[in-house]
Every structure is written in C-alpha cells, then in structure tokens.
C-alpha cells in the first residue's frame, strides 16, 4: 500500500537510511514496499539487495520532481521498466531540463500523478491518480471517479526529529535561515509510515482505490543477481570467449619473448597457472580490455604505470599492463586473483595528467556501455556544525567556537540544537561527486542499472558508488593521473632534442635501469628528489641508512617505511639486520628460510601470506 517512500538519498530531503526504511516496513507488517527517491535511484540496488533480510518484496521507481514540487511517481513493473525510467531521468539530467507535467508513454512502468482539485485528467492504461488521506473529503464531496485512483501515502520521516532534520536539510540546501524557509520547500509532517490497517481504514469506502493500489504492487517486481558468480562486465573483448582466449594466449607468447628472452620451466609454470585461473574466473575479457587501454596509450606515446595488486600477475607483465616482474620479486598471484576470494581484481593504471583525459575519452569511444563511478559526499561533523550554525543564524564567532569539541554549551540554547542535530545528520549523503578514477565497462546498457548524470568534463556517471558497483558484479577500471609521468615524458623529449645520437629510449626496459651504475650511485646517496614515492625526507633518510644501491633494496625500503611495518618495529629491525649481518644468526631459522631477502622480517604483504601459509596451514 506504500507507493511513495524516500530514503536520505533523496538528497537534502529524506531522513531515513535504506535499512531503516525496510525495518520500518517490517515493523508495520508490510510485505511489499516501493522505493521512489526524488530524481535518483542511488539507493535502489542496495534496497533490493537488503530486502530479503526483511522478508519484503522490493519494488523500485523514481519520484519525479522539480525542486520539491511533485510531478509524478514512476514505478517499474520489471527490470525493463526500470531501464525505461532510468533512460528518461538521464535525458533530463544530461540536458539540465525541468521535468514536464506529463510523463512520456512507458511500456513497463506505472505512472501516478498527484491528485489536484478541479483538474481533469487524460490517463493512459498504466497511469493513475494518487490520492492522499487528506484528499478523501474532496473526493467524497465531489463524487470523483475513483476507477483510476490509487493510494499515494508518502513516507519520508519516522518521527518529529526526522521532520526537524528534514527542515534543516532543506534550509541548508536553499541557503536560507530556518525561519525564512517557505512551507512549499518542505514536506509535510504527516509523511510518516502508518499501519496497514489504519491506511486501509481511511479508504474503506473506496475499495476500488485499494484494489488499484494492490494491483500495482502485485504486478511489479525487480530482480538483480547478487551471487558470487555474477558479472555485469563486458563479457567478451572480441566476438566470442573462444576468440578472446586465443588472443590472450597469442599476446602472452609475444610477451614472453620480450620480457623473458631466456625462458625456463618456472616462468612457464607460472604463466600456465595464471592463465588457468584467469579463464576459470572468467577474467579473460578484463585483461584484454586493460591491454587495449594501455595499447592505445603506447600508440599515442603516453606513458603509464600499472600498479596495485595487479602487479602480482605475470600475465599482466607480459601484456605490458605492468612493468613489475612478479617472479623476480616472488609476488603471489593469489593476492590479485584467488579462486576462493569474492573480491574482484583491480588494476590501478597511472597516466600523465596531460594524457589521462584523452585515455578516458578513448575508453568511452571504444566501448559501448561505459560510465564513471560516483561517490557520496556526506555531512561531516565540523562542516555540518557550520551549516547548521548558519541556518540557525548564529554569529561566525559562535560557530567557530562550536567546532572546537571542548566548547561549553548552554543546554537550552540554539547552540545546543546545532550540536544535537549535527550528530543526527552526520553521515547523511549531501551530494553526488566523482570517484577519483573508477570506470565501469558493462555488458548491458548502463541505464539498465542506473540513471547517469554528466560530469564536469562531459562524461556519463552512474548514481552509485564503487561498493554498489561491486555488488552488481562490475569490476571497475581505475584510470589515475600521476604528474611524475609527465615529467618523465618531458625529460625524454629534452634528451631527444639535446642528444639525438642517443636514439629512442624505451622507458619500459626496466632491466637496463636496474643495471645502470649511475642510478645505483644516486640511490646510495639518496639523490631522489623529484622521484615519485621515494623523494620524501623520511624516505631519503631511510635510503641513506640502508645505503641502497640496487632495485630489490629499493623495493624493500619503499615497503618498510609504510605505516604498518614502521609502527610495528619491523622497520628498525630490518635496518639493524641489513647493516649488521651478525644479527641474522639469532633469527628464527624458519622465518629466515621463508624470507631470506628481508632477513626474516615481514616487510611485504606476501611475507604475511607466507607465514600464515606455513604456520597456520592456510591456503594461498
């Protein structure tokens, strides 16, 4: 019976989170509940996923409004209907248009118009007039035709405190004093869930209205696959999975001749093991799409760095997605892809800041269903205190005082209200923003799952964050920006101009750099200013202490300085053993056997895995 319900993803309007709305529905004995946030579906996927925990059938839609003025409510009959309303909302958001008073003709959507006195309606088959309890006296008096009417009871709040928070949010959104907030910019305090019996009793003389409402609920359903095996990524890179597999094998063979001129059984066994896992986990297209992206960068002369757990993959190394040899560094592939792990693989690919936008543009042009991932900006403690202070009209000095946690407060003052509601609103989403780097490439159209808005740089962006994207089975592609790469590019250009006899330089020829005596000397002298990640004063001090003059030493140094290792005391012990080999005599022989390159000290995440595998018998 509840066709119009909001969460706090109705930004700066709603006051209930998704789980609480479902809990409220269960408390009132609701078996079917419709989520229709205002001009957004940010909470829909989470709502559907969580609904089974509350034994509630989820139904989703959108409350289309201009500001707070309700135009109509659309409820998806099925997934195709959800796709339709996402398409419609996306068009409005992309063009930055107002919502028309009349909805378009949908095929799989119920549309409900709010009841207005003395208005004549021309309705299609799946369109209805939504009647509230307060409208019943007029309907009775004028003996209105109820054959196309449904119950439209709105749920936005739980109690008076929610309503007060709503008014504060509206004032923040409109940048007004609370005392100046117009009534038409607020919801009604009556927009609370009531018992089904109370709601039906209000419409008892109009059974047709109740029947129409129940018909909408019974004929609407939505389903998404949240199983561990789900995948909504683009399923194939070529025309078929078989062709994808053949292409990946071909690229690996070519990569082997470039990366490993001297082949051996260890390398081949590692490649075979990874390929088997990649195929079994259905990640072939994921690797090929990443390869396509970096291949485009190569073709344009753009430099990139592949990092993250993807550096543990020798297949990624062969495809030139990364430049780290995981065999040389004894990196476990299982940290990247594990048959027993639910988390999706993740490549972080850095490009120069001058090149990243073009790479993003290429991805949008190259693949049919692409979108950026959003993130939710939430009300933080100090910022919400400042916003509420302005809404209540407090002077700046008082607001500054309140942001200091030790400030004394009079219990009956406006300042006390600011602090009370700042805690209440803390964590509410305030607006949608962009994930710093996440892109999804989908098999199905993006609007099957979410509407999109246009980012400042003109790219389609979904209305939910990376966690919801992962719930849906999307593995995001992280396309990041790194200024150091543009400096390398500039340096190569200067060298080519001033020393043409040097010829073309291959910045991915890592072996050559490892053996360069001048680089070793610079490392040992901590001459690393301007070198990303190892230029900080603390890092250069560590390089001096260790007198690092080789690649593996640099890798270890860049790891021991990380907070976990440094704060546990392992960094100090590593330095002592590095500079005084006599200390190694006292090391646990098993630990030393497991980690000889770090003198028995757990420096890398792989070291922790080794120890857990050996002593606890855990699988890799």
C-alpha positions in Angstrom: 0.0 0.0 0.0 3.0 2.3 0.3 3.9 3.5 -3.2 6.0 6.6 -2.4 8.8 6.1 0.1 12.0 8.1 0.4 15.5 7.5 2.0 18.1 10.1 2.7 19.4 9.6 -0.8 16.6 12.0 -1.7 19.4 14.5 -1.1 18.8 17.2 1.4 15.2 16.0 1.8 14.9 12.4 3.2 16.0 11.4 6.6 15.9 7.6 6.7 18.6 5.2 5.5 17.8 2.2 3.4 18.0 -0.4 6.1 15.9 1.7 8.5 13.1 2.1 5.8 13.0 -1.7 5.4 13.0 -2.2 9.1 10.1 0.3 9.4 8.2 -1.6 6.7 8.7 -4.9 8.6 7.6 -3.3 11.8 4.3 -2.2 10.2 3.7 -5.6 8.6 4.4 -4.5 5.1 5.2 -7.4 2.6 5.7 -5.2 -0.5 7.5 -1.9 -0.4 8.2 0.7 -3.1 11.3 2.8 -3.0 10.9 6.1 -5.0 13.6 8.5 -4.1 13.5 12.0 -5.6 15.2 12.2 -9.0 17.6 9.4 -8.1 18.0 5.7 -7.9 21.1 5.8 -5.7 19.6 3.6 -3.1 17.7 1.2 -5.3 20.3 -1.5 -5.8 21.1 -1.6 -2.0 17.4 -1.6 -1.3 16.8 -4.7 -3.5 19.8 -6.5 -2.1 18.8 -5.9 1.6 15.1 -6.5 1.2 15.5 -10.3 1.5 16.8 -9.8 5.1 13.5 -8.3 6.0 11.2 -10.6 4.0 9.9 -7.7 2.0 9.3 -7.8 -1.8 11.2 -4.8 -3.2 9.7 -2.6 -5.9 11.6 0.4 -7.2 10.9 3.6 -9.1 11.5 7.4 -9.1 9.6 10.3 -7.6 10.0 12.9 -10.4 10.0 16.5 -9.0 11.0 20.0 -9.9 12.6 21.1 -6.7 10.1 19.7 -4.2 7.1 20.0 -6.5 6.0 16.5 -7.3 5.2 16.0 -11.0 4.5 12.2 -11.0 5.8 9.0 -9.5 7.0 6.2 -11.8 7.1 2.6 -10.6 8.9 0.0 -12.6 6.9 -3.1 -13.4 10.1 -5.0 -14.1 13.8 -4.5 -14.9 12.8 -3.3 -18.4 10.6 -0.7 -16.8 13.5 0.4 -14.5 15.6 0.7 -17.7 12.9 3.0 -19.2 12.7 5.4 -16.3 16.5 5.5 -15.9 16.7 6.5 -19.6 14.1 9.2 -19.1 15.7 10.7 -16.0 19.2 10.5 -17.6 17.9 12.6 -20.6 16.6 15.2 -18.2 19.9 15.3 -16.2 22.1 15.4 -19.3 20.1 18.3 -20.8 19.6 20.0 -17.4 15.9 20.4 -18.1 12.8 20.7 -15.9 10.5 17.8 -15.7 7.4 18.1 -17.7 3.9 17.8 -16.1 3.1 14.8 -18.3 5.2 11.7 -18.3 6.2 10.0 -21.5 4.5 6.9 -22.7 6.3 4.0 -21.0 5.8 0.3 -21.8 6.7 -1.3 -18.5 6.0 1.5 -16.0 3.1 2.5 -13.8 2.8 6.3 -13.6 1.0 8.1 -10.7 0.0 11.7 -10.8 -0.7 13.5 -7.5 -4.4 14.4 -7.1 -5.2 18.0 -7.8 -8.6 19.6 -7.2 -10.7 20.6 -10.2 -8.1 19.1 -12.6 -9.3 16.9 -15.5 -7.0 14.0 -16.3 -6.5 12.1 -19.6 -4.8 8.9 -18.5 -3.2 6.0 -20.4 -3.8 2.4 -19.3 -1.0 2.3 -16.8 -1.4 5.8 -15.4 -3.3 6.6 -12.2 -4.2 9.4 -9.9 -2.6 9.3 -6.4 -4.9 10.2 -3.6 -3.7 11.0 -0.1 -5.8 10.7 3.1 -6.2 14.5 3.2 -7.8 14.3 -0.3 -10.6 12.0 0.7 -13.1 14.7 1.8 -12.9 16.4 -1.5 -13.2 13.1 -3.4 -16.3 12.3 -1.4 -17.8 15.8 -1.7 -17.4 16.0 -5.5 -18.1 12.3 -6.0 -15.0 11.9 -8.1 -14.5 9.0 -10.4 -12.2 6.6 -8.5 -11.7 4.0 -11.2 -8.2 5.2 -11.9 -7.2 6.3 -8.4 -4.6 4.7 -6.0 -3.4 5.3 -2.5 -0.4 7.7 -2.5 0.8 7.8 1.0 4.3 9.2 1.3 6.9 8.0 3.8 9.8 10.4 4.3 10.1 10.5 8.1 9.8 8.3 11.2 9.1 10.9 13.8 9.2 14.6 14.7 13.0 14.6 15.0 13.3 13.3 11.4 10.9 16.1 10.3 13.0 18.7 12.1 16.2 17.3 10.4 14.4 17.5 7.1 13.6 21.2 7.6 17.2 21.8 8.5 18.4 20.0 5.4 16.0 22.0 3.2 17.3 25.2 4.7 20.9 24.1 4.1 20.1 23.2 0.5 18.4 26.6 -0.2 21.0 28.5 1.8 18.3 30.1 4.0 17.7 30.8 7.6 15.4 28.2 9.1 12.9 30.9 10.0 12.8 32.0 6.3 12.2 28.5 4.8 8.9 28.6 2.9 6.3 26.0 3.5 6.3 25.0 -0.1 10.0 24.0 0.2 9.2 21.5 2.9 7.5 18.1 3.1 4.5 17.5 5.4 5.0 16.2 8.9 2.3 13.7 8.1 4.6 11.9 5.6 5.2 9.1 8.1 4.5 5.4 7.8 1.3 4.2 9.5 -0.1 0.8 10.0 -1.7 -1.0 7.0 -5.0 -1.3 8.9 -5.1 2.4 9.6 -4.3 3.2 5.9 -6.9 0.8 4.6 -9.5 2.1 7.1 -9.0 5.6 5.7 -10.0 4.3 2.2 -12.6 1.8 3.4 -15.5 3.5 1.4 -13.4 3.2 -1.8 -12.4 -0.4 -2.2 -11.6 0.3 -5.9 -8.7 2.6 -4.8 -7.3 -0.2 -2.6 -7.7 -2.7 -5.4 -5.8 -0.5 -7.9 -3.0 0.0 -5.4 -2.7 -3.7 -4.7 -2.7 -4.3 -8.4 0.3 -2.1 -8.9 2.1 -3.8 -6.1 1.3 -7.3 -7.3 2.2 -6.6 -10.9 5.6 -5.0 -10.1 8.8 -6.8 -9.3 12.5 -6.3 -9.8 15.5 -8.7 -9.5 19.2 -8.4 -9.8 21.9 -11.1 -9.4 23.9 -10.7 -6.2 25.5 -14.1 -6.3 29.3 -14.6 -6.1 29.4 -15.8 -9.7 27.6 -12.7 -11.1 29.4 -10.5 -13.6 28.0 -7.5 -15.4 31.3 -6.5 -17.1 31.6 -6.6 -20.8 31.7 -10.4 -21.3 33.9 -10.6 -24.4 36.6 -8.4 -26.0 36.3 -10.0 -29.4 33.3 -11.7 -30.9 33.4 -14.7 -28.6 35.0 -16.1 -25.5 36.9 -18.6 -27.6 38.4 -15.8 -29.7 39.3 -13.9 -26.5 41.1 -16.9 -25.2 43.1 -17.4 -28.3 44.0 -13.7 -28.4 45.2 -13.8 -24.8 47.4 -16.8 -25.5 48.9 -15.1 -28.5 49.7 -11.9 -26.6 51.3 -14.0 -23.8 53.5 -15.8 -26.3 54.6 -12.4 -27.8 55.2 -11.0 -24.3 57.3 -13.9 -23.2 59.9 -13.2 -26.0 60.0 -9.5 -24.9 60.1 -10.0 -21.1 61.9 -13.3 -20.8 64.5 -13.8 -23.6 65.8 -16.8 -21.5 62.8 -19.0 -20.9 62.6 -21.6 -18.2 60.2 -24.1 -16.6 59.5 -21.8 -13.6 58.3 -19.0 -15.8 56.2 -21.3 -18.0 54.6 -23.0 -15.0 53.7 -19.6 -13.5 52.2 -18.4 -16.8 50.1 -21.6 -17.2 48.8 -21.4 -13.6 47.7 -17.8 -14.0 46.1 -18.4 -17.4 44.1 -21.3 -16.0 42.8 -19.2 -13.1 42.0 -16.2 -15.4 40.0 -18.5 -17.6 38.2 -20.3 -14.8 37.3 -17.0 -13.1 36.1 -15.5 -16.5 38.5 -12.6 -16.4 39.9 -13.0 -19.9 38.0 -10.0 -21.3 39.0 -7.9 -18.3 42.7 -8.5 -19.1 42.1 -7.8 -22.8 40.3 -4.6 -22.1 43.1 -3.4 -19.9 45.6 -4.4 -22.6 43.5 -2.5 -25.2 43.7 0.7 -23.0 47.5 0.5 -22.5 48.0 -0.4 -26.1 46.2 2.8 -27.1 48.5 4.7 -24.7 51.5 3.1 -26.4 50.2 4.1 -29.8 49.9 7.7 -28.7 53.3 7.8 -26.9 51.7 8.1 -23.5 53.5 6.7 -20.5 51.7 4.6 -17.9 52.4 2.7 -14.7 50.3 -0.4 -13.8 50.2 -0.8 -10.0 48.2 -2.3 -7.2 47.7 -6.0 -6.7 47.7 -6.3 -10.5 51.5 -6.1 -10.3 51.4 -9.7 -8.9 50.4 -11.0 -12.3 52.9 -12.3 -14.7 50.2 -12.2 -17.5 49.7 -8.5 -16.8 53.5 -8.2 -17.0 53.6 -10.0 -20.4 50.7 -7.8 -21.7 52.7 -4.7 -20.6 49.9 -3.6 -18.3 52.5 -3.6 -15.6 56.3 -3.3 -15.6 57.0 -5.3 -12.4 58.3 -8.8 -12.7 56.4 -10.8 -10.1 58.6 -13.8 -10.5 61.8 -11.8 -9.6 60.1 -10.3 -6.6 58.3 -13.5 -5.5 54.9 -11.9 -5.7 51.9 -14.2 -5.2 49.3 -14.2 -8.0 46.7 -15.3 -5.4 46.9 -11.8 -3.9 45.4 -10.5 -7.2 43.1 -13.3 -8.3 42.1 -16.1 -5.9 39.6 -18.8 -6.7 38.4 -18.6 -3.1 38.1 -14.8 -2.9 35.0 -12.8 -3.7 36.7 -9.5 -4.2 37.2 -8.6 -7.9 40.6 -8.0 -9.4 41.8 -4.4 -9.6 44.3 -2.8 -11.9 45.4 0.8 -11.0 46.8 2.4 -14.1 48.5 5.8 -13.9 48.8 8.1 -16.8 50.4 11.5 -17.1 47.9 14.2 -16.1 48.2 15.6 -19.7 47.2 12.2 -21.2 44.6 10.9 -18.8 41.6 12.8 -20.2 42.4 11.5 -23.7 42.6 7.9 -22.4 39.2 8.4 -20.7 37.8 9.8 -24.0 39.2 6.8 -25.9 37.5 4.3 -23.4 34.1 6.0 -23.9 34.5 5.9 -27.7 36.0 2.3 -27.9 33.4 0.5 -25.7 29.6 0.8 -26.0 28.5 0.8 -22.3 30.8 3.0 -20.2 30.3 5.2 -17.2 32.3 6.8 -14.4 31.6 5.7 -10.8 30.2 8.2 -8.4 30.9 8.7 -4.7 28.7 10.1 -2.0 29.9 13.3 -0.2 28.4 13.1 3.3 27.8 15.7 6.0 30.9 15.7 8.2 31.0 16.7 11.8 32.6 20.2 11.6 31.1 21.1 8.2 27.5 20.2 9.4 28.0 22.3 12.5 28.9 25.3 10.3 26.0 24.7 8.0 23.5 24.3 10.9 25.0 27.4 12.6 24.3 29.5 9.6 20.7 28.0 9.3 20.0 29.0 12.9 21.6 32.4 12.3 24.5 32.1 14.8 27.3 34.6 14.5 30.5 33.4 13.0 32.4 33.6 16.3 29.9 31.3 17.9 30.0 28.8 15.0 33.9 28.8 15.3 33.6 28.1 19.0 31.2 25.2 18.4 33.6 23.5 16.0 36.0 23.2 18.9 34.9 20.0 20.7 35.7 21.3 24.2 33.4 24.4 23.9 30.8 24.6 26.8 27.2 24.8 25.6 24.1 26.0 27.4 21.5 23.2 27.3 18.5 25.4 26.2 20.4 27.4 23.6 20.4 27.4 19.8 23.9 26.2 20.0 22.7 23.1 21.8 20.3 22.4 18.9 23.1 22.8 16.5 25.1 20.2 18.3 22.1 17.9 18.7 21.2 17.9 15.0 24.8 17.9 13.8 25.2 14.4 15.4 21.9 13.4 13.9 22.6 14.5 10.3 26.3 13.4 10.5 26.9 10.8 7.8 23.9 11.7 5.7 24.8 12.0 1.9 24.9 15.6 0.9 25.6 15.3 -2.8 27.0 13.1 -5.5 30.5 13.5 -6.6 33.0 11.6 -8.8 35.2 8.7 -7.8 38.8 9.8 -8.4 39.4 7.2 -11.1 36.8 4.4 -11.3 35.2 3.5 -14.7 32.8 0.6 -15.4 32.5 -1.1 -18.8 29.3 -3.0 -18.9 27.8 -5.8 -21.0 24.3 -4.4 -20.7 23.4 -0.7 -21.1 24.4 1.3 -18.1 20.8 2.6 -17.7 19.6 -1.0 -17.1 21.1 -0.4 -13.6 21.2 3.4 -13.0 20.5 6.8 -14.5 23.5 8.8 -15.4 24.4 12.5 -14.9 27.1 14.3 -16.8 30.4 15.1 -15.1 32.2 18.5 -15.4 34.3 17.0 -18.2 31.3 15.7 -20.0 31.3 12.0 -19.1 28.3 9.9 -18.2 28.4 9.0 -14.5 26.3 6.4 -12.6 24.3 7.4 -9.5 26.0 5.0 -7.1 29.4 4.3 -5.7 32.1 1.6 -6.2 30.8 -0.6 -3.4 27.3 -0.9 -5.1 29.1 -1.3 -8.4 30.9 -4.3 -7.0 27.7 -5.7 -5.6 26.3 -5.6 -9.1 29.3 -7.6 -10.4 31.2 -4.7 -12.1 35.0 -4.6 -11.8 36.0 -1.0 -12.1 38.9 0.2 -14.2 41.0 2.7 -12.3 42.4 5.3 -14.6 44.5 7.6 -12.5 46.7 10.7 -13.0 50.3 11.0 -11.9 52.4 14.1 -12.6 55.7 12.2 -12.4 54.9 10.5 -15.7 54.5 13.8 -17.5 57.9 14.8 -16.1 59.4 11.6 -17.5 57.8 12.4 -20.8 59.2 15.9 -20.8 62.7 14.6 -19.9 62.7 12.1 -22.8 61.7 14.9 -25.1 64.5 17.1 -23.9 67.0 14.2 -24.2 65.9 13.6 -27.8 66.4 17.2 -28.7 69.7 17.7 -27.0 71.2 14.3 -27.6 69.8 13.0 -30.9 72.5 10.4 -31.1 71.1 8.5 -28.1 68.1 7.3 -30.2 64.8 6.2 -29.0 64.6 5.4 -25.3 62.3 2.5 -24.0 61.1 3.6 -20.6 59.7 0.1 -20.1 63.1 -1.5 -20.4 63.3 -2.0 -16.6 66.3 -4.4 -16.8 68.5 -1.7 -18.2 67.7 0.8 -15.4 68.3 -1.9 -12.8 71.9 -2.3 -14.1 72.7 1.3 -14.6 75.6 2.2 -12.3 74.7 5.9 -12.2 71.3 5.1 -10.9 72.7 2.9 -8.2 75.0 5.7 -7.1 72.2 8.2 -6.9 70.2 5.7 -4.8 73.0 5.1 -2.4 73.4 8.8 -1.9 69.6 9.3 -1.5 69.6 11.6 -4.5 65.9 11.0 -5.2 64.3 14.5 -5.1 61.7 14.7 -7.9 61.3 10.9 -8.0 57.7 9.9 -7.1 57.2 7.9 -3.9 60.9 7.9 -2.8 61.5 11.7 -2.6 60.1 12.4 0.9 62.6 13.4 3.6 61.8 10.3 5.6 62.3 8.1 2.6 65.6 9.7 1.6 66.8 9.4 5.2 66.0 5.6 5.1 67.9 5.3 1.8 70.9 6.8 3.4 70.7 4.5 6.4 70.4 1.4 4.3 72.8 2.7 1.6 70.6 1.2 -1.0 72.3 0.6 -4.4 70.0 -2.0 -6.1 66.5 -2.5 -7.2 65.5 -5.1 -4.6 66.8 -2.9 -1.8 64.8 0.0 -3.1 61.6 -2.2 -3.2 62.2 -3.3 0.4 62.9 0.3 1.6 59.8 1.6 0.0 57.8 -1.1 1.8 59.4 -0.9 5.3 58.5 2.8 5.6 54.8 2.1 5.2 52.9 2.7 8.5 52.2 -1.0 9.4 55.8 -2.1 9.1 57.3 1.2 10.5 55.0 1.3 13.6 55.4 -2.3 14.5 59.1 -2.0 15.0 59.9 -4.2 12.0 61.4 -1.3 10.1 64.0 -0.8 12.8 64.8 -4.5 13.0 65.1 -4.7 9.2 67.6 -1.8 9.2 69.6 -3.4 12.0 69.8 -6.8 10.2 70.6 -5.1 6.9 73.5 -3.1 8.4 74.7 -5.8 10.8 74.5 -9.3 9.3 75.7 -10.8 12.6 72.1 -10.3 14.0 70.8 -12.7 11.4 72.3 -15.6 13.5 69.6 -15.1 16.1 66.7 -15.1 13.6 64.1 -17.8 13.7 65.5 -20.2 11.0 62.1 -20.9 9.5 61.3 -17.2 9.1 64.7 -16.7 7.6 64.2 -19.5 5.2 60.8 -18.1 4.2 62.0 -14.5 3.8 65.8 -14.5 3.1 65.7 -11.3 1.1 64.3 -9.4 4.0 66.4 -11.2 6.7 63.3 -12.9 8.2 61.4 -9.7 8.7 57.8 -9.5 7.4 58.1 -6.5 5.1 55.7 -7.3 2.3 52.1 -8.4 2.4 53.4 -11.5 0.6 55.5 -12.2 3.7 52.5 -12.3 5.9 50.8 -14.7 3.5 53.9 -16.9 3.5 54.0 -17.1 7.3 50.3 -17.7 7.6 50.5 -20.4 4.9 53.5 -22.2 6.7 52.5 -21.9 10.3 48.6 -21.9 10.1 48.3 -24.1 7.1 46.2 -21.5 5.3 45.8 -21.8 1.5 47.3 -19.2 -0.8 
